[in-house]
Amino acid sequence: MNRNFKKISLFIVLIPIFGCSVWKSVFNEFNAYFNTYYNAKEIFAQVEEVVQGRQKAEKFLTIEKNDDEIKIPPNEKNKLDDVIKKCSKILQYYINTSIADDALLIIGKSYLYQDNYLAAERKFAELISNFPRSDLYNEALYYLMLTLVKEKKYADAVVSFQTKANPEKRKNLGKLYKIYAVAKFKLGEVDSAINYLKLALNNAKGEDKAEILFYLGEISELKDREESAKFYYESAKVTKRQNLKVWALIKYSIQKRELGEYDIALRALNDLLEQNFDADYARRIYLELARTYNHAGKIDKAIQTYLYLDTTYKRTEESAYGYFELGRLYEERIGNYDSAKFFFDKARLENPQSDVSKIAQRKVEQYNNYFKYISTISRADSLSEEQVSDAKYSLAWLFYMSFGRLDSAIHYLNDVIKNHPNSSASARAYYLFGMIYEPIDSQKAREIYAELIRKFPETQYAKQAMKILGVKDDVEKDTLEKLYNIACSMIDTNPQGAIDLFLRVYNQSVDANLKARAFFAIGWINEYKLKNYSKAIEYYTKILDSFPNTEYAKIVSVKVNPDKQEEKPKQPQITPEVKPKQKEFESELEDEMKIRDRRRKRIDDN
């Protein structure tokens, strides 16, 4: 405005020199020009006051919101149309006057407040390009960069600063450093952002300084919590805005809690509760208070505060988090899964639009599965081994992936491996076992993977274990034959263990003849070693049903249907290779069959 008064003074001085009629025309034109500019300036100042008032009243300040839209009432946006029209007229007729740069800045900011970012960009760029010596240069560059940030063009904002900023122009330099730091932060360059915020701090005062201190506290949270706490505390001291003061102290208490300084955090939060402020901050303070009690191990106080929050501030996001965290408390600290499910279900319904509602929904589903698996295991006597082993494995997976209870996961995996070695869940159990031990004991994990490969060589889990161990991804052709021979060697000393190995051979082989041999061996062990004749007949019958064209089907048909056989066929070899005990096994088998035939004939004669 000072530039305009200089023009008015000059106008008054020059009136006596020229004729009145000439100057009457000039005066009218000047008056119209001045009134247009003045009116535009007044209307814009009113709108900007509303914008700044809303920004100062904003709750829960965060650096993340710098790219949010500037939300102002529709009637204020409409006023800006008139501002743009008046300033455009000035530029049309008075582009060479000293207020042209100010008119461009007002138009650019008006477009920015209307969320018309492309138009705002053009006007700010025009001012920077056409008026490089203007006092408004840095301010225009600041608003250009702010516009680019709101468009999420962070890299363009950085380039604009690097190519257009002039450090010799000190006015508004601090604001330039601040918005440059915001763009750097958005690009993930945290250290650079901190450095430029500190430069901005040296050029800032009042509320600008308080805001920069808050941003420094926010960015420093993951790098240096002690430093972060200091910045938040300083921000609370500098600002006169009640919203920012309360929020900065809440954030300060959070950093102190994370540092383990629970008494300081509790004192700061309790001091805040004695002040007058709106419910938005009150419920957040109670939530942080409950969290701090929980972290400090004051479980009863934590539960009491969570319940107070949930009953006093119903249907809010904070109460939903309160219920959810109560569920976590009962799950992790108390181990009461019934209560945990109850509170997760409350969190799910408390504030459906909140983020925590979706997480709570998943927790409820996990607990539904947990109780389903527990119910299955409790009915083990009436269910198949596959159903029970699958429930135990699923429970182990749930403890590992969802509840973070490695001890319980390991317990159920051991149960599957020990009590259900021939189930389809056994290979999966070994693989998950190895995964659990990888970060804990790599050597033990390798041993588990090696055992998985040995016992279940043809499964997908074994193949994955081979990749982990760096073993070539192929199984030797004679692997199952070797496993079969190992089983044969165990018949005398550990017949049940031999049966387990024969079952593995059967489950993993694709060779019909080898499958039939495995079943024949199991039947033979049940008949001659365990004296379980019904089980023997069961396996012999399986050979007849599943492998009728193998030589083993001809052999067992004598045992299953002796009356239909006129001549006993030659006994084939049980194992592919002759081992020390194998001939004894074959000889014993032949002798036993001869004795059984003689017994049958005696029965027939009688």
Buried (B, 14 or more C-beta within 10 A) or exposed (E): EEEBEEBEEEBEEEBEEEEEEEBEEBEEEBEEBBEBBEEBBEBBEEBBEBBEEBBEEBEBBEBEEBBEEBEBEEEBBEBBEBBBEBBBBBBEEBEEBEBBBBBBBBBBBBBBBBBBBEBBBBBBBBBBEEBEEBEBBBBBBBBBBBBBBBBEBBEBBBBBBEEBBEEEBEEBBBBBBBBBBBBBBBBEBBEBBBBBBEBBBEBBEEBBBBBBBBBBBBBBBEEEBEBBBBBBBBBBEBBEBBBBBBBBBBBBBBBBBBBEBBEBBBEBBEEBEEEEBEEBBBBBBBBBBBBBBBBBEBBEBBBEBBBBBBEBBEEBBBBBBBBBBBBBBBBEEEEEBEBBBBBBBBBBBBBEEBEBBEBBBEBBEBBEBBEEBEEBBEEBEEBEBEBBBBBBBBBBBBBBEBBEBBEBBBBBBBBBBEBBBBBBBBBBBBBBBBBBBBEEEEEBBBEBBBBBBBBBBBBEBBBBBBEBBEBEEEBEEEBBBBBBBBBBBBBEEEBEBBBBBBBBBBBBBEEEBBBBBBBBBBBBBBBBBBEEEEBBBBBBBBBBEEBEEBBBBBBBBBBBEBEEBEEEEEBEEBBBEEBEBBEEBBEBBEEEBEEBBEEEEEEEEE
